[in-house]
């Protein structure tokens, strides 16, 4: 089975080397990486071109105009020659030999495979050899709708998620009319009864960056409502939104408490 890692970059020249080094150490000789610069104002594309000269597995492209992340990921997916797509952001990282944990799940019929996810701020804090031991588990539609990237206290994410390419095409790729394309895609897959498997193994590392949409609660609430409304109706829709608002309230209070502690 061949894997293609798709990576959208925008104005991230200072992250390119770290991201690509981790990805190239995560895949095998027969796998590939497709990196697309989304018409960055900095020298991201030049850094990508330089990196591509050193490793034949890396293919780099640049959008002629800024297309934003979702369209860029869909473009990268359309170019992929792999049997499965692995998605990460331009500032995220993969653990060493990452793909070795994925093949067995796909051979057993999985359509989407979620590796363990670990959040980080600085690359120097990342342990690329770290592993998480867990029993394999599966996600239902209700798990995705109400869990918001968590099941039984364990996190999963689009970062490091591997998707069978035929399923990605069948589901129409990432929706370009929403901002939270990952949750929307997971709900689409769950509604179509795709086999979504959580596994243990090497981590995918999700960089937490100030100013991202995940740090903007008001916008997130609006976008969450749009996605929930696409896939759920009636009591289930309002139950899901109520749970999401409760999560936001908890996060807000925790942040406020930390700020008060620092200023007191």
C-alpha positions as CSV (number, residue, x, y, z in Angstrom):
1,X,0.0,0.0,0.0
2,X,1.4,3.4,-1.0
3,X,0.8,6.5,1.1
4,X,0.7,10.2,0.0
5,X,1.2,12.9,2.6
6,X,-0.5,16.1,1.5
7,X,0.6,19.4,3.0
8,X,-0.7,22.9,2.4
9,X,1.7,25.7,3.2
10,X,1.0,29.4,3.6
11,X,3.5,31.9,4.8
12,X,5.3,29.2,6.7
13,X,8.9,29.3,5.4
14,X,10.2,29.1,9.0
15,X,8.4,25.8,9.6
16,X,9.1,24.1,6.2
17,X,12.3,22.3,7.2
18,X,11.0,20.9,10.5
19,X,7.7,19.7,8.9
20,X,9.4,18.1,5.9
21,X,12.1,16.4,8.0
22,X,9.5,14.8,10.2
23,X,7.4,13.7,7.3
24,X,10.2,12.2,5.3
25,X,11.3,10.3,8.4
26,X,7.8,9.1,8.8
27,X,7.3,7.5,5.4
28,X,9.0,4.7,3.4
29,X,10.9,4.8,0.1
30,X,7.8,4.0,-2.0
31,X,5.6,6.7,-0.4
32,X,5.4,10.3,-1.5
33,X,4.8,13.9,-0.2
34,X,2.8,16.5,-2.1
35,X,3.4,20.0,-0.7
36,X,1.6,23.0,-2.2
37,X,2.4,26.6,-1.3
38,X,-0.8,28.7,-1.4
39,X,0.8,31.7,-3.1
40,X,2.6,32.8,0.1
41,X,4.0,36.4,0.4
42,X,7.2,35.1,2.0
43,X,9.7,32.6,0.5
44,X,7.9,29.4,1.4
45,X,7.9,28.1,-2.2
46,X,11.6,28.8,-2.6
47,X,12.3,26.8,0.6
48,X,10.1,24.0,-0.7
49,X,11.9,23.9,-4.0
50,X,15.3,23.6,-2.3
51,X,14.0,20.8,-0.2
52,X,12.6,18.9,-3.2
53,X,16.1,18.7,-4.8
54,X,17.3,16.6,-1.9
55,X,14.6,13.9,-1.8
56,X,12.8,12.3,-4.8
57,X,9.7,11.5,-2.7
58,X,8.9,15.2,-2.3
59,X,6.8,17.0,-5.0
60,X,6.2,20.7,-4.6
61,X,3.8,23.1,-6.3
62,X,2.5,26.6,-6.0
63,X,-1.0,28.0,-6.5
64,X,-1.1,30.8,-9.0
65,X,-3.5,32.7,-6.6
66,X,-4.3,32.2,-3.0
67,X,-6.9,29.4,-2.8
68,X,-7.0,29.0,1.0
69,X,-6.4,25.7,2.8
70,X,-9.3,23.5,1.8
71,X,-9.0,24.0,-1.9
72,X,-5.2,23.6,-1.6
73,X,-5.7,20.2,0.2
74,X,-8.2,19.1,-2.4
75,X,-5.7,20.0,-5.2
76,X,-2.9,18.0,-3.5
77,X,-5.3,15.0,-3.0
78,X,-6.1,15.1,-6.8
79,X,-2.4,14.8,-7.6
80,X,-1.8,11.9,-5.2
81,X,-0.7,8.5,-6.6
82,X,-1.0,6.8,-3.2
83,X,-3.7,4.4,-2.1
84,X,-4.2,6.5,1.1
85,X,-3.8,10.1,2.0
86,X,-2.2,11.4,5.2
87,X,-3.2,15.0,6.1
88,X,-1.1,17.4,8.1
89,X,-0.7,21.2,8.2
90,X,2.4,23.1,7.1
91,X,3.5,23.6,10.7
92,X,2.7,20.1,12.1
93,X,4.9,17.0,12.5
94,X,4.8,13.2,12.3
95,X,6.5,10.7,14.4
96,X,9.3,8.6,13.0
97,X,8.2,5.6,10.9
98,X,4.6,6.9,11.2
99,X,3.1,5.0,8.2
100,X,4.2,1.6,9.6
101,X,1.2,1.7,12.0
102,X,-1.3,2.4,9.3
103,X,-1.1,-0.4,6.8
104,X,-2.5,-3.1,9.0
105,X,-5.7,-1.1,9.8
106,X,-6.3,-0.5,6.1
107,X,-5.6,-4.2,5.2
108,X,-8.4,-5.0,7.7
109,X,-10.9,-2.8,5.9
110,X,-10.6,0.6,7.6
111,X,-11.5,3.7,5.5
112,X,-10.2,6.3,7.8
113,X,-7.4,5.7,10.3
114,X,-6.7,8.1,13.2
115,X,-3.3,7.9,15.0
116,X,-2.7,9.3,18.5
117,X,-2.4,13.1,18.5
118,X,-0.2,15.2,20.7
119,X,-0.3,19.0,21.0
120,X,2.9,21.1,21.1
121,X,4.2,24.6,20.8
122,X,7.9,24.2,20.1
123,X,9.6,21.6,17.9
124,X,12.4,21.1,20.4
125,X,9.8,19.7,22.9
126,X,8.7,16.9,20.5
127,X,9.7,13.3,21.1
128,X,9.5,11.8,17.6
129,X,9.9,8.3,19.0
130,X,7.1,8.6,21.5
131,X,4.3,5.9,21.1
132,X,0.9,5.6,22.6
133,X,-0.5,2.1,23.4
134,X,-4.2,1.6,23.0
135,X,-6.7,-0.9,21.8
136,X,-8.1,-0.2,18.4
137,X,-11.5,1.4,18.5
138,X,-14.1,2.6,16.0
139,X,-16.1,5.9,15.6
140,X,-19.8,6.0,15.1
141,X,-21.8,9.0,13.8
142,X,-22.8,10.0,17.4
143,X,-19.1,9.7,18.5
144,X,-18.1,12.2,15.8
145,X,-21.1,14.5,16.3
146,X,-20.8,14.8,20.1
147,X,-17.2,14.0,20.6
148,X,-15.5,16.8,18.7
149,X,-12.2,15.1,18.3
150,X,-12.3,13.1,21.5
151,X,-13.5,9.6,22.5
152,X,-13.2,8.3,26.0
153,X,-10.8,11.1,26.8
154,X,-8.5,10.4,23.9
155,X,-7.9,12.9,21.1
156,X,-8.0,12.4,17.4
157,X,-7.6,14.9,14.6
158,X,-7.3,15.6,10.9
159,X,-3.6,16.0,11.6
160,X,-2.1,12.6,10.9
161,X,-5.5,11.2,9.8
162,X,-5.1,8.7,6.9
163,X,-7.9,8.4,4.4
164,X,-8.4,5.7,1.8
165,X,-8.2,7.7,-1.5
166,X,-11.2,5.9,-3.1
167,X,-13.3,7.0,-0.1
168,X,-12.0,10.5,-0.2
169,X,-13.1,10.7,-3.9
170,X,-16.4,9.0,-3.1
171,X,-17.2,11.6,-0.4
172,X,-16.3,14.5,-2.7
173,X,-13.1,15.5,-0.8
174,X,-13.1,18.3,1.7
175,X,-16.2,20.6,1.5
176,X,-15.1,24.0,0.3
177,X,-18.1,25.9,1.7
178,X,-17.1,25.4,5.4
179,X,-14.2,26.5,7.5
180,X,-14.2,23.4,9.8
181,X,-13.6,21.0,6.9
182,X,-12.2,18.2,9.0
183,X,-15.3,17.8,11.3
184,X,-17.5,18.1,8.3
185,X,-15.6,15.4,6.4
186,X,-15.7,13.1,9.4
187,X,-19.5,13.5,9.7
188,X,-19.9,12.8,6.0
189,X,-17.9,9.6,6.4
190,X,-19.8,8.5,9.5
191,X,-23.2,9.1,7.8
192,X,-22.0,6.9,4.9
193,X,-21.1,4.2,7.4
194,X,-17.4,4.4,6.5
195,X,-15.1,2.4,8.9
196,X,-13.3,5.0,11.0
197,X,-10.6,3.4,13.2
198,X,-8.6,4.8,16.2
199,X,-5.3,3.1,16.6
200,X,-2.2,3.3,18.8
201,X,1.4,3.9,17.6
202,X,3.5,6.9,16.6
203,X,2.1,10.3,17.3
204,X,1.0,13.0,14.9
205,X,2.0,16.4,16.5
206,X,-0.4,19.3,16.2
207,X,1.2,22.7,16.7
208,X,-0.9,25.1,18.7
209,X,-0.5,28.6,17.2
210,X,-1.8,31.9,18.6
211,X,-4.4,33.5,16.4
212,X,-5.6,30.2,14.7
213,X,-9.3,29.7,14.3
214,X,-9.3,27.3,17.3
215,X,-8.3,30.2,19.5
216,X,-11.2,32.4,18.2
217,X,-14.2,31.1,20.1
218,X,-16.8,33.4,18.7
219,X,-15.9,32.4,15.1
220,X,-15.7,28.8,16.1
221,X,-19.2,28.7,17.6
222,X,-20.6,30.2,14.4
223,X,-18.7,27.7,12.2
224,X,-19.6,24.8,14.5
225,X,-23.3,25.6,14.1
226,X,-23.0,25.6,10.3
227,X,-21.4,22.2,10.3
228,X,-23.8,20.7,12.8
229,X,-26.8,22.0,10.9
230,X,-25.5,20.3,7.7
231,X,-25.5,16.9,9.3
232,X,-28.0,16.8,12.2
233,X,-31.6,17.9,12.7
234,X,-34.1,18.2,15.6
235,X,-33.1,17.3,19.1
236,X,-29.8,15.7,18.1
237,X,-28.7,19.0,16.4
238,X,-29.5,21.1,19.5
239,X,-28.0,18.5,21.9
240,X,-24.7,18.6,19.9
241,X,-24.6,22.4,19.8
242,X,-25.4,22.6,23.6
243,X,-22.5,20.2,24.3
244,X,-20.2,22.3,22.1
245,X,-21.2,25.5,23.9
246,X,-20.5,23.8,27.3
247,X,-17.1,22.8,26.0
248,X,-16.4,26.4,25.0
249,X,-17.6,27.7,28.3
250,X,-15.3,25.3,30.2
251,X,-12.3,26.4,28.0
252,X,-13.1,30.1,28.5
253,X,-13.3,29.7,32.3
254,X,-10.0,27.8,32.4
255,X,-8.3,30.5,30.4
256,X,-9.7,33.3,32.5
257,X,-8.7,31.5,35.7
258,X,-5.1,31.1,34.4
259,X,-4.9,34.8,33.4
260,X,-6.2,35.8,36.8
261,X,-3.6,33.6,38.5
262,X,-0.8,35.2,36.5
263,X,-1.9,38.8,37.2
264,X,-2.7,38.3,40.9
